[in-house]
Amino acid sequence: MSNDPHAPRFRVRPAANWINDPNGPFRWRGRQHLFYQHNPAAPVHANVHWGHASSRDLVDWEHHPIALTPTPGGPDESGCWSGCVIDDAGTPTAVYTGVDRTHVGLGTICLARAADPDDELLTEWKPLPTPVVTGPPPGLDVVMFRDPFVFHCADRRWALVGAGHADGTPSVLLYDCDDLTDWRFAGVLLDGGDPVASDVFGDKSVGWECPHLYRTAGGDHVLLVSLWDGDPCSTAYLTGRLEADGQGGLRFAPRTGGRLDHGRDFYAPAVFQEPDRALLWGWSWESRPEEETLRAGWAGVLTMPRVVDVHPDGRLRVSPAPEVDLLRPAEPFVTAPGRVPLPDAYDLTVTACAPTTVSLLRDPAGREVTVRVDPAAGTVVLDREAWPRTGREGSDPITVQVPRAPELALRLLVDGSLLELFVADRAMVTERVYRRPGDVAELVVDGPGAQVTGWAPDPRRRG
């Protein structure tokens, strides 16, 4: 791994070069597999392959040889883009976007099969030479078509594909793929004209990328999309019901939704549905100048796994996967408010029962990275204005609103430049904050009755 102090050490990322979207989280023979878009040659978004790692506990990850490589002259010769992995009659199968040399935004849907299903590490994959879907359905004027996600409903197998139309309307397309080699277009699952989607998402996106779906404990479904307006924008979710459309397909009837991650450095999440929970990983991109990224020789990281569901009001329920606690050593480095040096990586919990300010980083001028908590107002504000980030959204403070309560619990997972903030179990914020020479990483908690505990991850465990 890089010696760059900004480099996360306890998250999934390759040893060097580029990583973006998590792809195909999949459990096989006792191991959790996680794939991701990867340029093995440089820390830039090009030459897209599928990297591959696996773990038995979601904390200790073993990196494997590249799983998918573009095929010269094939439908994926300009990149193996996002998709999923499923069990197809006992054979792990990758379903992914192939981009050919014309690269006009319209992908094809390709398959690759595990060469040896008995290999728990799944180290060798064989792509099928012909796509199962060669492009978008006719008649819909689709100008963006990519990112298949396969799921089961009503005893059949279906797939979602992200799309954008020439008139600027984003949508999620639906396919019947009960036979994984024979796909049938089954209609538009949802588009930007839906009043709930329009109210939640606004009109800033012209395409919906990386659609994913998970079932909730109460029987609803949650649709996740990444909003694209010519560039990656943000992520959002809708809670609703999957219903038969009366024509042999399905429709999604949303009832509420919101921003999936309130941070500015999170995109393209992928979900893995387990029998009793749904796990989510996201991609956190670099928000420092490109020349610094090129000099560092690496770019991008995946977040810690998060368990997602919904509350009875339909709003997001989210928390770090319980396995993340395996990184905690037996003894915390802080157990009470005070002035305490912070390590490069830490797991911090704060419970506030009154207005409280948590300071994390201070520059020589006395400016700070802070999290301000007000339980009675139901607000949490992340302020990192003095640490500018690249990107059109700037570095203004981020305010998260949650229900008012007598107390409010936070959890901060920091690893190098990656900051993951969980507000109660209702919101998450992912940001990249790069320490500069002269900065002091020090915890100061100012608030009556605040409770604080912090752990430094066991260095013997690495992502």
N, C-alpha and C positions, 0 to 999 in steps of 0.2 A: 504494500500500500504506500501511497505518497506520504512524504514527511511534512507536507503542507499542514500547518496547524489548523487551517480552516477545514481540513478533510475529515468528515465523519468517520469514526472507527468502528461504530457498533451498528451500522446500517448496511443494507445490501447495496454494493456498488462494485464495479470491476476494479482491478488494481490500477488501471490507467485508462485514459481516453474517455469516450462519450458514453453516457447512459441516458435514456429517456423513458418512455412509457413502460410501466410494469405490464407484462403480458402473461396470460395463461397460468395464474396460480392454480395448483392442481395437486391433489394428494394421491400418492401411489405407493403401495406396499410399505406404509408406515412413514413415508417421507413427504414433507411439504416441498413441492417444486415451485420455483418462481423464475419466470423468464422475463426478459426486458430487451427493449431496443438498444442496440449497441453498435458503435463504430469502433472496431478494434484497432484502427490505424491512427486516429487523431481525436482530440477533444472538441470535435465539431459535429453538427448534425448532418451527416452524409454517410453513404456506404453502409446502410442500415442492415445489421444482422440481428439474430436473437441470441443474447447472452443467456446464461443458465446457472442457477444456484439451487441448492436444496438443503433442507434442515429437518431434524427430527423434533426440534423444540421451538422453532420460530426465532431463536436467538443465535445459536451457533450455525453459521451457514458455510457450506462447502461449495466452492466454485468449480464448475465443470467446463469441458470444452464447449465452444460455440455450438448451439443447437441447429440454427437455421442460417444458411449462407445463400446469398443471391446466386441464381443459376444463370451463367452466360447464355444469352439467347432465349431464356425462359420467361415466364410471366412475372417473375420476381427479380429480374436481373438488375433493376434499379432500386431494390430494397425489399426486405421482408418486414412489413410494417405490422401494426397492432392486430391482435386477435386473442384467441383463447385456446385452452387445451381441454379436451374431454375424453372420457372413456368410451370408445366406440367398439362395443362387443368384445371387451377385453384387451383392446389395443389403444394405448394413449395416442391421441391424434391432435395435432395442432391445426387450428383453423385460423388463417391469417390473411392479411391484405398483401397481395403481390402488386408491385409497381413495376411496369415495364419501361423500356427506354424512352417512350414518349412522355411519360410522367405529366399527365394533364390533370391530375386530381381525381381521376376515375380509376380506382383500383379494381383488381379482380379478387375473387375469393379462392384461396388456394388451400390445399391440405398437405400435411406431412405426417407420416406415421413413425412411431417408435420402432426402430429396427429389431429390438429385442424386448418384448413386453415383460419378460422375466427379470430384466435388469432393473433393480430398484433405483439405480442412478439415472437411467434413461439418457445415456450419454451419446447415442447415435440415432439420427433421424433421417428418414428417406422421403423427400418431397414427391408428390404425384406430379407427373409432367404436364397435366392439363388442369386448368382451373375448374371448379365446380360452378362458379358464376363468373361470366366473362365481363360483366359490367352491369350498370343499373338497368332496371326495367324500362322498356320503351314507353313513351307517352307522358312521362313525368318531368321532363326537362331537368334532369338531375345533373349538377355540375360538380358535386362532391359526393364520393361514395367510398366508404372505407370502414374498417374496424368491426368485424363480425364478433358477436357474442352469442353463444349457444346456451339454451336453457330448456328445461322441461316444464310443460304445463298441459293439463288435461290428457295425460298419458301419451303425449307426443313430444317430439323434439322440435324446437323452433330456434330461429336466429334473428337477432337484431343487427341492423347495419346503419351506421351513421350517415346522414345525407344532408345536402344543401341543394336548393333549387335555383334556377336562373333568375327568378323574381325576388330572391333574397329570403325565401322562407326556409327555415331549418326543419328537419324531420328525422324521425327514426322509422326505417323501413322494416317490414316483417317478412320472414321467409319460413316456410314449412320445410324442414330438413330432417324429417324422421329417418329417411335414408340419407346418410351424410354425403353420398355421391350424387344425389338427385334433389336439387333444390327447386322449390316452387315459390314464386313471389305471392305473398298472401295479403298485400295491402300496406297502407301507411298506418303504423301503430299509433303515432301521435305526430302532430306538426306544430309549428309556431303559431298557427291560427287558433289553437285551443285557448279559450279565455283564461283558464287557470295557468297554463304554461306561459301565456303572454304576460299575465300579471306578475308571475314569479320571476321570469327570466328577463322581461323587458324585450326590447327590439334590437339589442346591440349585436346579436349573433346572426350570421347568415348560414351557419352549418352547426350541426350537433355531432361532435366526435365521440368516440369511445363510449357508446351506450352500454350500460350494464344494468342488471336487474337483480334484486334480491328479495326473498320472502321475509316477512316479519313474523314475530312470534304470534301476533294477533291475526294473521291471515292476509294482511294487505301485501302489496308489493311496493318497492321503492325503485324508481327509475333514476339512474344517474346519467348525466350527460356533461361533456366538456364543451363549453361555448367557444365557437371559433368565428372570428370576423375577418378572416384573412390571415390572422395570427392567433395563437392560443390566447384566450381571454380569461375565463374563470371556470369554475365548476359549480353545478347546481343539482338539486334533487327534487323529485316530485313523489309524494305518497299517494297511492290510489289503489284501484282494483283492476286486475286483468279480467276481461269479460269476453265471451264469445260475440263475434260481430254479426252472426247470422248468415255469413257467407263462407263458412269454413275456416275463418281466421280468428284473430283476437284483436281487441282494442284495449287501450289503456285509458281508464277514466280517472284523472287526477282530482284530488280534493284539496291539497295544500302542498307547500314545498318551501324551498329557500336556498340560500347559498350553502354549498356543501362544506367548503373550507373558507374561512374568512380571511386567510392570509393571501399574500400576493405571489407566493413562490410554491405553488402546488397546482398540479394539473394531471389529467389523464388517469384517474384512479381505476383500479381493477378490483373486482370482487370475487371471492371464492365462497360459495354457499356450502356450508357444512350442515349436517342434520339438525344441530341445535344452535347454530349461530352463523353469521356472515362476517368474513374477514375482508378488510380493505387495505390495499397499499396504494400510495400515490407517488408521483414523480415530483421532486423538488429541483428546479433548475437553478443555474447560477444567476445571481443578480449583482455580480461585480463586473467591472469592465472586461471586455473580451481579451484584451492583451494580457490581463492578469490570469485569466483562465488558460490561455494558450501557454503562458509561462509555467503555470502549475502542472499542466499535462493531464488534467482530468476535469470532467464536467458532469455534474448531476449526481443525484443520490435518490434512493427510494426511502420512503418514510418507514417508521415502525408500523407493524400491523395494528390495525384498529378494528374493534368489534363494533358493528353498526346495526341498529334496529330503529324503531320509532317509539315515541311516547304516545300515550292515548290521544293526545291532541294532534297526532300526525307529524309532529316535528321530530327532527333527527335525534336519535340517541346514539352517542358515540363515546368510546373510551379506549385507552390502549389495551391490547390483548393481555389477558392475565399472565401469559408467558413472559411478557416484558419484565415482570418482577424477578425473573431468574437472574437478571443482571445485577440485582442489588446484593451487595455483600452483607455479612451478618450485622455489621455495625454501621449506622449512618454517620456522616461527617458533621451533621448539624441536627439538633433536636429542639431548638428554641430560637426565638428571634434574637438577632444580634448582628454584629459585623463579622462576616466570615468569608475568607477567600474561597472563590469558586474554581473547581478544576475545569479542564477542557470539556469534560462530559459529565453530566449529572442528571439525576432524577429527583425533582423537587416537588413536594406537596405543600400547599398553603391553604389553610382554612381561615377565612375572615368573617368576623361577626360585626364589623364596623368598617367604615372607610379605611382602607389599608393600601399602602404603596410598597411594592416589592421592587427594589433596585437590583439590577443584575450586572451592569457594566457602566464604567465611568471614564470619561476622557480627561485629559489634563486641564481642560477649561471647566470641569465640574459638571458637564452635561451627562445625562444618564439614559440608559435603556431601562424603562420602568414598566411595570404592570400595575395599574391602579384598579382597585376593586371596591365596589360599593354594593353590598348585598341588598340594602333597602331600596336602591334604585334599580337593581338587577343589571348593573353595567360592569364591564371589564374593558379597560383601555390599555392597549399595547402601544407604547410611545418609544419609537426609535428614530425620531426625526434627525438627530445629530449624526446618524450613521446612514448616509444616503445610499440608495440602491438604484441600479439601472432599471429601466422599465417605465412604461408610460403611466403606471399608477402612482409613481413617486414613493415617498417615504412618510406620508402623513400618518398620524396616529390612527389606529384601527379600534373601533368601538364595537363590542359585541353585547347584544341585549338578550338577557335571559329572564325567566320569571323572578320576581322579587321574592326574597326569602330571608329568614333570620340570619342565616350564614351562607357563605358561598365558598365552594371548594375549587381549587385550581391544581392542575398538575402540569409541570414543565419538564419536558424531555429535551435536553440540549446536548448536542454532539458536534463539536467543532463549530462550524458556521450554521448548522441546522437547529432551528428552534421550533419545537412542536408544543403548542399550548392547548390544553384541554380545559374548558370552562364547565364546571360541574360535569354532567354527562350529556350536555346539550350543544356544544359547539367546539370546533377545533380551528386553530390558527397556525399556519405553517409559514415561517419567514426565514430568510437567510440573513444573518448578521455577522459581518466579518470584523474581528478584532483588529485594531490598528496598533502600531507601535505607540507605546505610552498609555494605552487603555489599561484600566484596572478591572479585572473580573472579581467583583466582591458582592456578596449578598448582604443587603440591608433591608429589613422589614420594619415598616413604621405603621403601626396600627394597634389599638388597644385590644388585647385578648387574642391576637392572631396566633395560630398554631403552625409550626413549620417543622418539616422533616426533610432531610436531603441525603441521597446516597450517591456515591461515585461508582460507576459500573466497574465490575471486576475486570481488570485488564486481561485476564486469561481468557475471557470470552470476547470474540471478535466476530463482526458480521462477515 
